[in-house]
Amino acid sequence: MQNVYWLTNVRLETGYKFNNEVVTGTETALYHLLIQDGKIAKIVLADVPLQTEYEMKDAKELLVLPSFVENHFHLDKTRLGGPWEACTPVKNIIERLELEQQELPILAQTTGERAELLLSNILNAGSTHIRTHVNIDPYIGLKNLESVRQTLENMKDAFTYEIVAFPQHGLLRTEAHSLMREAMKMGATLVGGVDPATVDNNIEKSLFDMMEIAVEANADVDLHLHDAGHLGIYTIKKLAQYTEEASWDGRVAVSHAFSLGDVSKEEGADMADLLAERGMSIITTVPINRNMPPVPLLTEKGVSVSLGCDSMFDSWGPFGNADIFERVGRLAEKYRWIDEKSLASSLTYITGGKTPLDQDGNQVWPKVGDKADFVFLQATCSAEAIARRAQRPAVMKGGKIVAGSLQHVQGVLI
C-alpha cells in the first residue's frame, strides 16, 4: 500500500487583511501538500507545477482546518438508534439518577452499537479526538467501559480518545472506589467525579478520594461540577488545594463549572488566577439556560478552556447533534465575537489550541511534520466557516479520508 501522495489545491490561511491596523479579512492561498505516512512531508504553492510519480488527490480548493477535539461527551448514555423518548420530569439530580439507575441494565445490552452511531455523527461533524465519560457504578459495573473502549478501538483509524471513569451516581453514595480502581486497570485513562456536595454530600472526602484514586493510577482528573454559586466556588477551591498537595498541577479539569459564571467579575478573576496557578482547565458545553464560565476572562488569565457537546438524545436531555463546530459558533454568538479576528481565534477552543494564524496574523499551521488530521470546509476562511456553520464535505485522519468524500464537491468562489 502506497503511503505517499499529493493532496492538491488545498486552501490555507496565510495572514490577515488590515485597514488602519484593524483586521478586516483573511488572506488565503492554494497549496499542494505531500502526505507521507499520515503526516505533512512538504508544502508547496499550487502555482508550482508538480513533477511527480505519486498519486494526486484534488481537494477542490476547499478550506482546510485542523480537525476538531470533542472534549466532553457521554458515549454510553445516548438512546440513538432507539425509539423517540423525551425526558421524564424530575425535581432534582437525585431523582434523575434514580431514573437512570432503572434503565442502565437495559441500555447496557446495546452500548457498543449506540456508541458507534454517535461516533459517526461526531466524526462527520469534524472531530477526530474525543474525551468520553463512561458510567462506573454498581448497577452495570464495568460493562459500559468494556463496550465503549472496544467500539473506540474498532474506530481507531478515525479517532484518538480518552476515557474518563465516571462515578455518575456518586463515588461515596454508591461506594464505587473498588470499581473505579478496577476501571483504571481496564482501559480508562482519567478519573472522574461528580458534584461532591449535591451527590456525595461530603465535598472534602469525595474530592480527596477521587484524587487518591488518580494518584494511584497516575491519571489526570476531570470533575463534573454542576453546583452553582459559592457552593461550586468552594468546591473548586478545595480541588485546587488537593491538586497542589498531590503535585497534580496541569492534570486537573473541571467540566461545566457553572459557578464561575455566578460570582462577581472580581471574584471570577481571583478564581481564574487560582486555576491558572494550578494549571487547572475548564471544559464548557456553552449552555444557554444558565450561567457559564467566563471564557474571555479565563482565556485572558491563561486558563485552558475547551468545549464539549456533552450528550445527544439521552435520559438527561433530548437535544443535541454532536456537532462541536456548531457549539463554537454558539460561543461566538454568546460573546458577540462578530469581527474577523475574534471569530477566527475562537477556533482554538475546539482544536486543542491550534489555529492557522496567530494573534498577529502569522501563519503557524500547518507545518511540515504535522499530522494530516484535517477538516475540509466550503468556506473562504475560518471566520466565515464558524459564523456560517460551513458544510464539511470530508474529514481526514492520519492522511486518510475517514468521513465524507472529496468527490463531487467544490470549493467556494473567492
C-alpha positions as CSV (number, residue, x, y, z in Angstrom):
1,M,0.0,0.0,0.0
2,Q,1.4,3.4,-1.0
3,N,1.7,5.8,2.0
4,V,2.7,8.8,-0.1
5,Y,0.5,11.1,-2.2
6,W,0.0,14.7,-3.1
7,L,-3.1,16.5,-1.7
8,T,-3.6,19.2,-4.3
9,N,-5.4,22.5,-4.4
10,V,-5.7,22.9,-0.6
11,R,-6.9,26.4,0.6
12,L,-4.8,27.6,3.6
13,E,-4.9,30.8,5.5
14,T,-1.8,32.9,5.1
15,G,-2.5,36.1,7.0
16,Y,-4.9,38.9,7.9
17,K,-6.0,41.8,5.8
18,F,-5.6,45.1,7.7
19,N,-7.1,48.6,7.3
20,N,-5.7,51.2,9.7
21,E,-4.4,48.4,11.9
22,V,-7.8,46.8,12.1
23,V,-8.2,43.2,10.8
24,T,-10.8,43.3,8.0
25,G,-10.4,39.9,6.4
26,T,-8.3,36.8,5.9
27,E,-5.7,36.1,3.1
28,T,-5.6,32.6,1.7
29,A,-3.7,30.8,-1.0
30,L,-3.8,27.4,-2.7
31,Y,-1.1,24.8,-1.8
32,H,-0.2,21.2,-2.6
33,L,0.6,19.1,0.4
34,L,2.8,16.0,0.2
35,I,1.3,13.5,2.6
36,Q,3.6,10.7,3.8
37,D,2.9,8.1,6.4
38,G,0.0,10.2,7.7
39,K,2.0,13.4,8.1
40,I,2.7,16.5,6.0
41,A,6.1,16.0,4.3
42,K,6.1,19.0,2.1
43,I,4.1,22.2,1.4
44,V,4.4,24.0,-1.9
45,L,2.3,26.7,-3.6
46,A,-0.2,25.4,-6.0
47,D,1.2,27.6,-8.8
48,V,4.3,25.4,-8.9
49,P,3.8,22.6,-11.4
50,L,4.1,19.1,-9.8
51,Q,6.5,16.7,-11.5
52,T,5.7,13.6,-9.5
53,E,5.2,9.8,-9.7
54,Y,2.9,9.9,-6.7
55,E,-0.9,9.8,-6.8
56,M,-2.6,13.2,-6.6
57,K,-5.9,13.8,-4.8
58,D,-7.7,17.0,-5.5
59,A,-9.0,19.0,-2.5
60,K,-11.1,21.1,-4.9
61,E,-9.9,24.4,-3.3
62,L,-11.7,23.6,-0.1
63,L,-10.5,25.4,3.0
64,V,-8.6,23.1,5.3
65,L,-8.5,23.5,9.1
66,P,-7.2,21.3,11.9
67,S,-9.6,18.5,12.8
68,F,-11.6,19.1,15.9
69,V,-11.5,17.9,19.5
70,E,-14.7,16.8,21.2
71,N,-13.7,17.2,24.9
72,H,-16.8,16.2,26.8
73,F,-19.2,13.5,25.8
74,H,-21.1,10.5,27.2
75,L,-21.0,7.8,24.5
76,D,-22.7,5.3,26.8
77,K,-25.8,7.3,27.6
78,T,-27.3,8.0,24.2
79,R,-30.6,6.5,23.1
80,L,-29.6,6.9,19.5
81,G,-30.8,4.0,17.4
82,G,-33.9,3.5,19.6
83,P,-37.4,5.0,19.6
84,W,-38.1,8.6,20.4
85,E,-38.5,9.2,24.2
86,A,-38.5,12.7,25.8
87,C,-37.1,13.1,29.3
88,T,-39.2,12.3,32.4
89,P,-39.6,15.4,34.6
90,V,-37.8,15.2,37.9
91,K,-37.4,17.5,40.9
92,N,-33.6,17.2,41.4
93,I,-30.5,15.4,40.3
94,I,-31.0,12.5,42.8
95,E,-34.4,11.7,41.2
96,R,-32.7,11.8,37.7
97,L,-30.1,9.4,39.0
98,E,-32.8,7.0,40.3
99,L,-34.5,7.0,36.9
100,E,-31.2,6.4,35.1
101,Q,-30.5,3.5,37.5
102,Q,-33.6,1.7,36.2
103,E,-32.6,2.0,32.5
104,L,-28.9,1.3,32.8
105,P,-29.1,-2.5,32.7
106,I,-31.4,-2.3,29.6
107,L,-29.2,0.2,27.7
108,A,-26.0,-1.8,28.6
109,Q,-27.1,-4.5,26.2
110,T,-26.6,-2.2,23.2
111,T,-23.9,0.2,24.4
112,G,-21.5,-0.6,21.7
113,E,-24.0,-0.2,18.8
114,R,-25.3,3.1,20.2
115,A,-21.8,4.5,20.8
116,E,-20.9,3.6,17.2
117,L,-23.9,5.5,15.8
118,L,-23.0,8.5,18.0
119,L,-19.3,8.4,17.0
120,S,-20.3,8.5,13.3
121,N,-22.2,11.8,14.0
122,I,-19.2,13.2,15.9
123,L,-16.8,12.2,13.1
124,N,-18.9,13.7,10.3
125,A,-19.0,17.0,12.2
126,G,-15.2,17.1,12.1
127,S,-13.9,15.7,15.4
128,T,-11.1,13.1,15.3
129,H,-10.3,13.1,19.0
130,I,-12.8,12.6,21.8
131,R,-12.8,12.6,25.6
132,T,-15.8,10.5,26.7
133,H,-17.1,9.8,30.2
134,V,-18.3,6.3,30.9
135,N,-20.5,5.4,33.9
136,I,-18.8,3.3,36.5
137,D,-21.4,2.2,39.0
138,P,-22.8,-0.9,40.9
139,Y,-25.8,-1.2,38.6
140,I,-23.8,-2.1,35.4
141,G,-20.3,-2.5,36.8
142,L,-17.7,-2.1,34.0
143,K,-19.9,-3.2,31.1
144,N,-20.2,0.2,29.6
145,L,-16.5,0.8,29.9
146,E,-15.7,-2.5,28.1
147,S,-18.2,-1.8,25.3
148,V,-17.2,1.9,24.7
149,R,-13.5,1.0,24.8
150,Q,-14.0,-1.8,22.2
151,T,-16.0,0.5,20.0
152,L,-13.3,3.2,20.1
153,E,-10.6,0.6,19.3
154,N,-12.7,-0.6,16.3
155,M,-12.6,3.0,15.1
156,K,-9.0,3.8,16.0
157,D,-8.3,4.8,12.4
158,A,-10.7,7.7,12.8
159,F,-10.3,8.6,16.4
160,T,-7.8,9.1,19.2
161,Y,-9.5,9.0,22.5
162,E,-9.5,9.4,26.3
163,I,-11.9,7.6,28.6
164,V,-13.0,9.1,31.9
165,A,-14.1,6.6,34.6
166,F,-17.1,8.5,35.8
167,P,-18.9,7.6,39.0
168,Q,-22.2,9.2,37.9
169,H,-24.2,8.0,40.9
170,G,-21.6,9.2,43.3
171,L,-18.2,7.9,44.4
172,L,-19.3,7.9,48.1
173,R,-23.0,7.5,47.5
174,T,-22.5,4.1,45.8
175,E,-19.2,3.2,47.4
176,A,-17.7,2.9,43.9
177,H,-14.0,3.1,45.0
178,S,-13.1,-0.5,44.1
179,L,-14.9,-0.3,40.8
180,M,-13.2,2.9,39.9
181,R,-9.8,1.4,40.7
182,E,-10.6,-1.6,38.5
183,A,-11.8,0.7,35.7
184,M,-8.4,2.4,35.7
185,K,-6.8,-1.0,35.1
186,M,-9.2,-1.9,32.3
187,G,-8.6,1.0,29.9
188,A,-10.0,4.1,31.5
189,T,-7.4,6.9,31.2
190,L,-8.8,9.6,33.5
191,V,-10.5,9.7,36.9
192,G,-13.8,11.5,37.1
193,G,-16.2,12.7,39.8
194,V,-19.5,14.5,40.2
195,D,-20.9,17.2,42.4
196,P,-19.2,16.3,45.7
197,A,-21.8,18.3,47.6
198,T,-25.1,17.6,45.9
199,V,-24.5,13.9,45.0
200,D,-21.9,12.7,47.6
201,N,-22.9,15.1,50.5
202,N,-19.2,15.4,51.5
203,I,-17.1,17.8,49.5
204,E,-13.8,17.1,51.1
205,K,-13.9,13.3,51.3
206,S,-15.3,13.0,47.8
207,L,-12.6,15.1,46.3
208,F,-9.9,13.6,48.4
209,D,-10.9,10.0,47.5
210,M,-11.1,11.0,43.8
211,M,-7.6,12.5,43.8
212,E,-6.3,9.5,45.7
213,I,-7.5,7.1,43.0
214,A,-6.0,9.4,40.3
215,V,-2.6,9.5,42.0
216,E,-2.6,5.7,42.5
217,A,-3.3,5.3,38.8
218,N,-1.0,8.2,37.7
219,A,-4.0,9.6,35.8
220,D,-5.4,13.0,35.1
221,V,-8.7,14.2,36.6
222,D,-11.9,15.5,35.1
223,L,-14.6,16.6,37.6
224,H,-18.3,17.2,36.7
225,L,-19.3,20.2,38.8
226,H,-22.8,21.5,38.3
227,D,-23.2,23.0,41.8
228,A,-23.9,26.7,41.4
229,G,-22.8,29.9,43.3
230,H,-20.5,29.8,46.2
231,L,-21.0,26.1,46.8
232,G,-19.4,25.4,43.5
233,I,-16.7,28.0,44.1
234,Y,-15.8,26.4,47.4
235,T,-15.6,23.0,45.7
236,I,-13.2,24.4,43.1
237,K,-11.0,25.9,45.8
238,K,-10.8,22.6,47.7
239,L,-10.0,20.8,44.5
240,A,-7.2,23.3,43.8
241,Q,-5.9,22.7,47.3
242,Y,-5.8,18.9,46.8
243,T,-4.3,19.4,43.4
244,E,-1.4,21.3,44.9
245,E,-1.0,18.9,47.8
246,A,-0.8,16.0,45.3
247,S,1.6,17.9,43.0
248,W,-1.1,17.3,40.2
249,D,-0.7,20.8,38.6
250,G,-1.7,20.7,35.0
251,R,-3.5,17.4,35.3
252,V,-7.0,18.5,36.6
253,A,-10.0,19.7,34.6
254,V,-13.4,20.9,35.8
255,S,-16.3,20.3,33.5
256,H,-19.3,22.6,33.4
257,A,-18.1,24.8,36.4
258,F,-21.3,26.9,36.2
259,S,-20.4,28.6,39.5
260,L,-17.6,30.6,37.8
261,G,-20.3,32.5,36.0
262,D,-22.4,33.1,39.1
263,V,-20.0,35.3,41.0
264,S,-18.8,38.9,40.6
265,K,-16.2,39.7,38.0
266,E,-13.7,40.4,40.7
267,E,-14.2,37.0,42.4
268,G,-14.2,35.4,38.9
269,A,-10.8,37.0,38.2
270,D,-9.5,35.7,41.5
271,M,-10.7,32.2,40.7
272,A,-9.2,32.4,37.2
273,D,-5.8,33.3,38.8
274,L,-6.2,30.3,41.1
275,L,-7.0,28.0,38.2
276,A,-4.1,29.3,36.2
277,E,-1.7,28.9,39.1
278,R,-2.6,25.2,39.4
279,G,-2.8,24.6,35.7
280,M,-6.5,23.5,36.0
281,S,-8.5,23.6,32.8
282,I,-12.2,24.3,32.2
283,I,-14.5,22.4,29.8
284,T,-17.8,24.0,28.9
285,T,-20.8,23.0,26.8
286,V,-21.8,26.6,26.3
287,P,-25.2,26.3,28.0
288,I,-28.0,28.7,27.0
289,N,-30.2,28.1,30.1
290,R,-27.8,29.1,32.9
291,N,-24.6,31.0,33.7
292,M,-21.4,29.5,32.4
293,P,-17.7,30.1,33.0
294,P,-16.5,33.5,31.7
295,V,-14.5,32.2,28.8
296,P,-12.9,35.5,27.7
297,L,-11.7,36.2,31.3
298,L,-10.4,32.7,31.8
299,T,-8.5,32.9,28.5
300,E,-7.0,36.3,29.3
301,K,-5.8,34.8,32.6
302,G,-4.1,31.9,30.9
303,V,-6.6,29.2,31.8
304,S,-7.0,26.5,29.2
305,V,-10.7,26.3,28.0
306,S,-12.2,23.8,25.7
307,L,-15.7,22.8,24.5
308,G,-17.8,19.6,24.5
309,C,-21.3,18.8,23.3
310,D,-22.0,16.6,26.4
311,S,-24.8,14.5,25.0
312,M,-27.2,13.6,22.2
313,F,-30.6,12.3,23.0
314,D,-30.4,10.6,26.4
315,S,-32.2,10.4,29.7
316,W,-30.7,13.7,30.7
317,G,-31.7,15.7,27.6
318,P,-33.4,15.1,24.3
319,F,-31.4,17.7,22.4
320,G,-28.1,17.7,20.6
321,N,-26.5,17.0,17.2
322,A,-22.9,16.0,18.3
323,D,-21.5,19.0,16.3
324,I,-18.7,20.7,18.2
325,F,-18.3,23.2,15.3
326,E,-21.9,24.4,15.8
327,R,-21.0,24.7,19.5
328,V,-18.1,27.1,18.9
329,G,-20.4,29.1,16.7
330,R,-22.8,29.4,19.7
331,L,-19.9,30.5,21.9
332,A,-19.0,33.3,19.4
333,E,-22.7,34.4,19.3
334,K,-22.8,34.5,23.1
335,Y,-19.9,36.8,23.4
336,R,-20.6,38.8,20.2
337,W,-17.4,37.8,18.6
338,I,-18.5,39.3,15.3
339,D,-15.3,40.6,13.8
340,E,-12.9,38.6,11.6
341,K,-10.1,38.1,14.2
342,S,-12.4,37.2,17.1
343,L,-14.3,34.6,15.0
344,A,-11.1,33.1,13.7
345,S,-9.5,33.0,17.1
346,S,-12.4,31.1,18.6
347,L,-11.3,28.0,16.7
348,T,-8.8,27.4,19.4
349,Y,-11.5,26.1,21.8
350,I,-12.2,23.1,19.6
351,T,-8.8,22.2,18.1
352,G,-6.6,21.7,21.2
353,G,-5.3,25.2,20.8
354,K,-4.5,25.1,17.1
355,T,-5.4,28.0,14.7
356,P,-4.0,28.6,11.2
357,L,-2.9,32.2,12.2
358,D,-1.5,33.6,15.5
359,Q,-2.8,36.8,17.0
360,D,-0.5,38.8,14.8
361,G,-1.7,37.1,11.7
362,N,1.4,35.0,11.1
363,Q,0.7,31.6,9.6
364,V,1.5,28.9,12.3
365,W,-0.5,25.9,10.9
366,P,0.1,23.7,9.1
367,K,3.8,22.9,9.2
368,V,5.9,20.1,7.8
369,G,5.8,17.3,10.2
370,D,2.2,18.0,11.4
371,K,-0.2,15.1,11.3
372,A,-2.6,15.1,8.4
373,D,-5.7,15.5,10.5
374,F,-7.9,17.9,8.6
375,V,-11.4,19.1,8.2
376,F,-12.3,20.2,4.6
377,L,-14.8,23.1,4.6
378,Q,-16.8,25.0,2.0
379,A,-15.8,28.4,3.2
380,T,-13.2,31.1,2.3
381,C,-11.7,31.3,5.8
382,S,-12.2,30.1,9.3
383,A,-14.1,33.2,10.4
384,E,-16.7,32.6,7.7
385,A,-16.8,28.9,8.4
386,I,-17.6,29.5,12.1
387,A,-20.1,32.3,11.6
388,R,-22.0,30.4,8.9
389,R,-21.5,26.8,10.2
390,A,-19.9,25.8,6.9
391,Q,-20.5,22.5,5.3
392,R,-17.8,19.9,5.8
393,P,-17.6,17.5,2.9
394,A,-14.8,15.5,4.3
395,V,-12.7,14.7,7.3
396,M,-9.2,13.3,7.3
397,K,-7.3,11.4,10.0
398,G,-3.6,10.4,9.5
399,G,-3.8,11.2,5.8
400,K,-6.9,9.0,5.2
401,I,-10.4,10.2,4.5
402,V,-12.4,8.8,7.4
403,A,-15.7,10.7,6.8
404,G,-17.4,12.1,3.7
405,S,-15.6,12.4,0.4
406,L,-13.7,14.8,-1.8
407,Q,-15.5,13.6,-4.9
408,H,-18.3,15.7,-6.4
409,V,-17.7,18.7,-4.2
410,Q,-16.4,22.2,-5.0
411,G,-14.8,25.0,-3.0
412,V,-16.1,28.4,-2.5
413,L,-15.7,31.1,-5.2
414,I,-13.2,33.8,-3.9
